Amino acid sequence: MSRLIVLDCSVTAAWFLPDESSAAAQRILDDIMNHTSSLIVPSLWYYEITNVVRSSVRRKRIDQSTANAALFLLREVPKEVIDPEKQGPSGMLAMAIDHDLSAYDAAYLYLAETAGADLFTADEDLLALGGKFTFVKKPEEY
């Protein structure tokens, strides 16, 4: 049985941004591609990661060719995308309010909690909750 994981954009961006690349993020990607780990993401992940790609091109962190390759990779990564209706908007809202998070961060945290998955992130707001939610981890803890 494969390990169930949630990744936010701070980890998936490391797959294609040279200045954010890490061995830990690459290990996670390798395991997802080899089906050792199963990735689930909230549907907002598509919009967030596409915006990261766009912003990276505009800031000249990557060129258009790298951006296109990134979008291809992100499309090809095996994943289950969870719609907000299935995820539970009221639970996400409660998580956001209770922990002073953006709705975006709460969507990742709530998905990991309800799915029984580990959440890997480099986001400081989410990592600050690691003491309360033991499933919130840095990529190096993978």
Helices and strands as residue ranges (DSSP letters): E 3-7, H 9-12, G 13-15, G 18-20, H 23-33, E 37-42, H 44-58, H 64-76, E 79-82, H 84-87, H 89-98, H 103-115, E 118-120, H 124-127, E 136-137, G 139-141
